[in-house]
Amino acid sequence: MEASIARNFPDNGIISCMSHNTDGLYSSKQTAVIRASDDFWPRDPASHTIHIASVAYNSVFLGEFMQPDWDMFHSLHPMAEYHAAARAVGGCSIYVSDKPGEHDFDLLKKIVLPDGSLLRAQLPGRPTKDCLFTDPARDGTNLLKLWNLNKHTGVLGVFNCQGAGWCRVDKKNLIHDSQPKTISGAIRSMDVDYLPEIADENWDGDSIVYSHRGGELVCLPKSAALPITLKAREYEVFTIVPLKWLSNDISFAPIGLIKMFNSGGAISAYWFYQNTSTVYLKVRGCGDFGAYCSVMPEAVYVDSTETEFSYQEECRLISFTLRVPETELYLWDIRIKI
């Protein structure tokens, strides 16, 4: 099969579906993408929460040698946001199987930029370490936390997956709890593995955490935890950024495009020079860009043009708007003078 694809479809890669077998896993030489779950079943209410949990745990294994695939989903669906958020954290290709004319463009704009590209995380999304030996689909007490990494930020998706799972007797997904309860848990900056690798050598462990749905920005010390409570089939996505110190005891952390699920995926480069108070960024995409700064900046420049910005004193959030670029994959040059 791989030889035939290479000969007849040189520009078309292979997505291996229904391939969790020894030959499929260990004999592939050219296949890089593998379905990590059962299909997306739009009319099966028992399938949606277990779909997310299955991909997360299968990716612990598959993600070491393949790119896990999350399957398509419908953007106009009661569980569409839940599925979209998981795929944005999953570091995978994203595609929908909507009927023509039946789309939720407000949702799609949270995962896809106007040029058709994604803010794609760098790794396969995997469960956090404290989730590895829990059962977030059946035990009634645990949330599923799914982490990934961008160039300069981490991303953490939290899901209440309780209520349904695979039945070994009936050989299908079944709802075992028709009214799953609200569950509380906590997140920490170190839930994102490798976060120290994108921080500088002077990082003290403090981070900035931005919640997508809540729109809240919190400074989280290294040893602290942030509580979270989710109802059945609810989710939240957090952007986690190592806090860096500039001169004059000024602290800064870029968040990214705050209306996108994986906001930090927009940041392609981020730097500043010692003994200065100017931050430089290269950012892809459009919409509202946000960053944490311990003091209000003097000015913000986008491609050398001074840009209006707002500053929320209570949470120290800078925000300004990036327009739709005229070329695909365009990188804005942003300079924040503090």
C-alpha positions as CSV (number, residue, x, y, z in Angstrom):
1,M,0.0,0.0,0.0
2,E,2.8,2.4,0.9
3,A,4.6,1.7,-2.3
4,S,1.4,2.3,-4.3
5,I,0.7,5.6,-2.6
6,A,4.3,6.8,-3.2
7,R,4.0,5.8,-6.9
8,N,0.6,7.2,-7.7
9,F,0.0,10.0,-5.1
10,P,3.4,11.5,-4.5
11,D,1.9,14.7,-2.9
12,N,-0.7,12.8,-0.8
13,G,0.2,11.3,2.5
14,I,-1.5,8.3,4.1
15,I,-3.8,8.5,7.1
16,S,-4.0,5.0,8.6
17,C,-7.5,4.2,9.9
18,M,-8.6,1.0,11.5
19,S,-4.9,0.1,11.9
20,H,-4.2,-0.7,15.5
21,N,-2.7,-4.0,14.7
22,T,0.8,-5.3,14.9
23,D,1.5,-5.1,11.2
24,G,0.1,-1.6,10.9
25,L,2.0,-0.3,13.9
26,Y,5.4,-1.9,13.4
27,S,5.7,-2.5,9.7
28,S,4.9,1.0,8.4
29,K,7.9,2.7,6.8
30,Q,6.3,5.8,5.2
31,T,3.0,6.2,7.0
32,A,3.3,9.1,9.5
33,V,-0.4,9.7,10.5
34,I,-2.5,7.1,12.4
35,R,-6.1,7.3,13.6
36,A,-5.9,7.2,17.4
37,S,-9.6,6.5,18.2
38,D,-12.9,5.2,16.9
39,D,-14.8,7.3,14.4
40,F,-16.7,10.5,15.2
41,W,-20.3,9.4,15.6
42,P,-22.5,12.5,15.4
43,R,-25.7,10.8,16.4
44,D,-24.3,8.6,19.2
45,P,-24.4,10.6,22.5
46,A,-22.3,7.9,24.2
47,S,-19.3,8.4,21.9
48,H,-18.2,12.0,22.4
49,T,-16.6,12.0,25.8
50,I,-14.9,8.7,25.4
51,H,-13.6,9.8,21.9
52,I,-11.5,12.5,23.6
53,A,-10.3,10.2,26.4
54,S,-9.4,7.4,24.0
55,V,-7.3,9.6,21.7
56,A,-5.5,11.1,24.7
57,Y,-4.5,7.8,26.2
58,N,-3.7,6.1,22.9
59,S,-1.4,9.0,22.1
60,V,0.8,8.1,25.0
61,F,1.9,5.1,22.9
62,L,1.2,6.1,19.4
63,G,2.6,9.6,19.8
64,E,6.1,8.2,20.2
65,F,6.4,7.0,16.6
66,M,3.3,8.3,14.7
67,Q,1.3,11.5,14.4
68,P,-2.0,10.6,16.1
69,D,-5.1,11.6,14.1
70,W,-8.3,12.7,15.9
71,D,-10.8,12.1,13.0
72,M,-13.2,14.7,11.6
73,F,-16.1,16.3,13.4
74,H,-19.1,18.5,12.8
75,S,-18.7,22.2,13.6
76,L,-22.5,22.6,13.9
77,H,-23.2,20.0,16.7
78,P,-24.1,20.1,20.4
79,M,-20.6,18.8,21.2
80,A,-18.7,20.8,18.6
81,E,-16.8,23.1,20.9
82,Y,-15.8,20.1,23.1
83,H,-14.3,18.3,20.0
84,A,-12.7,21.4,18.6
85,A,-11.0,22.4,21.8
86,A,-9.5,18.9,22.1
87,R,-8.2,18.9,18.6
88,A,-6.7,22.3,19.1
89,V,-4.7,20.9,22.0
90,G,-4.0,17.6,20.2
91,G,-1.4,19.0,17.8
92,C,-3.1,17.3,14.9
93,S,-4.6,18.2,11.5
94,I,-8.1,19.5,11.8
95,Y,-10.9,18.8,9.4
96,V,-14.7,18.9,9.5
97,S,-17.3,16.8,7.8
98,D,-20.1,19.4,7.8
99,K,-22.9,19.3,5.3
100,P,-22.7,22.1,2.8
101,G,-24.1,25.3,4.2
102,E,-24.2,23.9,7.8
103,H,-21.2,25.4,9.6
104,D,-20.4,27.3,12.8
105,F,-17.9,29.8,11.5
106,D,-17.6,31.4,14.9
107,L,-16.2,28.1,16.2
108,L,-14.1,27.4,13.2
109,K,-12.4,30.8,13.6
110,K,-11.1,29.7,16.9
111,I,-9.0,27.0,15.3
112,V,-8.4,28.1,11.7
113,L,-6.9,31.4,10.4
114,P,-8.3,33.2,7.4
115,D,-5.5,31.8,5.2
116,G,-6.6,28.2,6.1
117,S,-3.6,27.5,8.3
118,L,-3.8,26.2,11.9
119,L,-2.2,27.4,15.2
120,R,-0.9,23.8,15.5
121,A,0.9,22.7,18.7
122,Q,4.3,21.0,18.3
123,L,3.6,17.6,19.8
124,P,0.9,15.0,20.0
125,G,-1.4,16.0,22.9
126,R,-1.1,13.6,25.8
127,P,-2.6,13.2,29.3
128,T,-0.8,15.0,32.2
129,K,1.2,12.7,34.5
130,D,-1.4,12.8,37.2
131,C,-4.0,11.5,34.8
132,L,-2.0,8.5,33.5
133,F,-3.5,6.1,36.1
134,T,-7.0,7.5,36.5
135,D,-10.1,6.8,34.5
136,P,-11.7,10.1,33.6
137,A,-14.5,8.4,31.7
138,R,-15.7,6.1,34.4
139,D,-14.4,6.8,37.9
140,G,-16.8,9.7,38.6
141,T,-14.0,11.8,40.3
142,N,-11.4,12.8,37.9
143,L,-11.0,15.3,35.0
144,L,-9.0,14.6,31.9
145,K,-6.1,17.1,31.5
146,L,-4.4,17.1,28.0
147,W,-1.1,19.1,27.5
148,N,0.9,20.3,24.5
149,L,3.7,22.7,23.7
150,N,4.2,25.7,21.4
151,K,7.4,27.5,20.7
152,H,7.0,29.9,23.6
153,T,3.9,28.7,25.5
154,G,2.2,25.7,26.8
155,V,-1.4,24.7,26.3
156,L,-3.5,22.6,28.6
157,G,-7.0,21.4,27.9
158,V,-9.2,20.1,30.7
159,F,-12.3,18.0,30.0
160,N,-15.1,16.4,32.0
161,C,-15.3,13.1,30.2
162,Q,-17.4,11.2,32.7
163,G,-20.5,9.3,31.9
164,A,-19.8,6.9,29.0
165,G,-17.3,4.2,27.9
166,W,-16.7,1.1,25.9
167,C,-18.8,-1.9,27.0
168,R,-16.9,-5.2,26.5
169,V,-20.2,-7.2,26.6
170,D,-22.2,-5.2,24.0
171,K,-19.1,-4.2,22.0
172,K,-20.0,-0.6,21.8
173,N,-19.9,2.7,23.7
174,L,-22.7,2.9,26.3
175,I,-23.8,5.6,28.7
176,H,-23.3,4.3,32.2
177,D,-24.2,7.5,34.0
178,S,-26.9,9.6,32.4
179,Q,-26.3,12.5,34.8
180,P,-22.6,12.8,35.5
181,K,-21.8,15.1,38.4
182,T,-19.8,18.3,38.4
183,I,-16.1,17.5,39.1
184,S,-13.5,19.7,40.6
185,G,-9.7,19.5,40.1
186,A,-6.7,21.7,39.8
187,I,-4.0,22.6,37.2
188,R,-0.4,23.5,37.7
189,S,2.1,25.0,35.3
190,M,4.2,21.9,35.5
191,D,1.3,19.9,34.1
192,V,2.8,21.0,30.7
193,D,5.9,18.7,30.3
194,Y,9.0,20.4,28.9
195,L,7.7,23.9,29.9
196,P,11.2,24.6,31.4
197,E,12.7,24.0,28.0
198,I,10.9,27.0,26.4
199,A,11.8,29.2,29.4
200,D,15.2,30.8,29.9
201,E,17.8,29.5,32.3
202,N,16.8,32.1,34.9
203,W,13.2,31.0,35.1
204,D,12.0,30.7,38.7
205,G,8.9,28.6,37.9
206,D,6.3,31.3,38.0
207,S,3.8,31.4,35.1
208,I,1.0,33.3,33.6
209,V,-2.2,31.3,33.0
210,Y,-4.9,32.5,30.6
211,S,-8.3,30.7,30.4
212,H,-10.0,30.6,27.0
213,R,-13.6,30.4,28.1
214,G,-13.3,32.3,31.3
215,G,-11.1,35.0,29.8
216,E,-9.2,35.3,33.1
217,L,-5.5,35.9,33.5
218,V,-3.7,34.7,36.6
219,C,-0.1,34.8,37.8
220,L,0.6,31.3,39.1
221,P,3.6,30.7,41.4
222,K,5.7,27.6,40.8
223,S,4.3,25.6,43.7
224,A,0.7,26.8,43.4
225,A,-2.4,25.2,41.8
226,L,-5.3,26.8,40.1
227,P,-8.7,25.1,41.0
228,I,-11.1,24.3,38.2
229,T,-14.7,23.0,38.3
230,L,-16.4,21.6,35.2
231,K,-20.0,20.3,34.7
232,A,-20.7,17.2,32.6
233,R,-19.3,17.5,29.0
234,E,-17.7,20.9,29.8
235,Y,-14.1,21.9,29.0
236,E,-11.6,24.7,29.4
237,V,-8.4,25.5,27.6
238,F,-5.5,27.3,29.4
239,T,-2.5,29.0,27.8
240,I,0.5,28.7,30.2
241,V,3.5,31.0,29.7
242,P,6.7,31.1,31.7
243,L,7.0,34.5,33.3
244,K,10.2,36.4,32.3
245,W,11.8,39.4,33.9
246,L,13.0,42.4,32.0
247,S,15.1,45.3,33.4
248,N,13.8,47.4,36.3
249,D,11.9,44.5,37.8
250,I,9.3,44.4,35.0
251,S,7.8,41.0,34.2
252,F,6.3,40.0,30.9
253,A,4.6,37.0,29.2
254,P,3.0,36.8,25.7
255,I,-0.3,35.0,25.5
256,G,-1.1,35.1,21.8
257,L,-4.3,35.4,19.9
258,I,-6.7,35.3,22.9
259,K,-9.8,34.4,20.9
260,M,-8.2,31.2,19.5
261,F,-8.2,27.9,21.4
262,N,-4.4,27.5,21.1
263,S,-3.6,31.2,21.5
264,G,0.1,30.7,22.0
265,G,0.5,28.9,18.7
266,A,0.5,32.3,17.0
267,I,3.8,33.3,18.5
268,S,6.7,32.3,16.2
269,A,9.4,34.3,17.9
270,Y,9.8,36.2,21.1
271,W,12.9,38.0,22.6
272,F,14.3,40.9,24.4
273,Y,17.7,42.3,25.2
274,Q,19.2,42.5,28.6
275,N,19.2,45.9,30.3
276,T,16.4,47.1,28.0
277,S,12.6,47.2,28.4
278,T,11.5,46.5,24.8
279,V,10.0,43.2,23.8
280,Y,10.1,41.9,20.2
281,L,7.7,39.3,18.8
282,K,6.9,37.7,15.5
283,V,3.2,36.7,15.4
284,R,1.0,34.9,12.8
285,G,-2.7,35.4,12.3
286,C,-5.2,38.1,13.1
287,G,-7.6,39.2,15.8
288,D,-7.1,40.2,19.5
289,F,-3.5,39.7,20.7
290,G,-2.9,39.6,24.4
291,A,0.1,39.7,26.8
292,Y,0.8,40.1,30.5
293,C,2.9,43.0,31.6
294,S,3.5,44.1,35.1
295,V,3.3,47.8,34.1
296,M,1.5,49.6,31.3
297,P,3.6,49.9,28.2
298,E,4.6,53.2,26.7
299,A,3.7,52.1,23.1
300,V,3.0,49.1,20.9
301,Y,4.2,49.0,17.3
302,V,3.0,46.5,14.6
303,D,5.2,46.5,11.5
304,S,6.7,49.8,12.7
305,T,3.3,51.5,12.9
306,E,2.2,52.6,16.4
307,T,-1.0,50.8,17.4
308,E,-3.7,51.5,19.9
309,F,-3.8,49.1,22.8
310,S,-5.8,48.7,26.0
311,Y,-4.4,47.8,29.5
312,Q,-6.4,46.2,32.2
313,E,-4.8,47.4,35.5
314,E,-6.5,44.7,37.6
315,C,-5.0,41.7,35.8
316,R,-2.2,43.5,33.8
317,L,-3.4,42.4,30.4
318,I,-2.3,44.2,27.3
319,S,-4.5,43.7,24.3
320,F,-4.5,45.1,20.7
321,T,-5.9,44.0,17.4
322,L,-4.0,42.6,14.4
323,R,-5.8,43.0,11.1
324,V,-6.1,40.2,8.5
325,P,-2.7,40.1,6.6
326,E,-2.7,40.3,2.9
327,T,-0.4,37.3,2.3
328,E,-0.6,33.7,3.7
329,L,1.4,32.7,6.7
330,Y,2.4,36.4,7.2
331,L,4.4,37.2,10.3
332,W,3.7,40.5,12.0
333,D,6.7,42.3,13.6
334,I,5.6,43.5,17.0
335,R,7.5,45.8,19.3
336,I,6.3,46.6,22.8
337,K,8.1,49.5,24.4
338,I,7.7,49.4,28.2
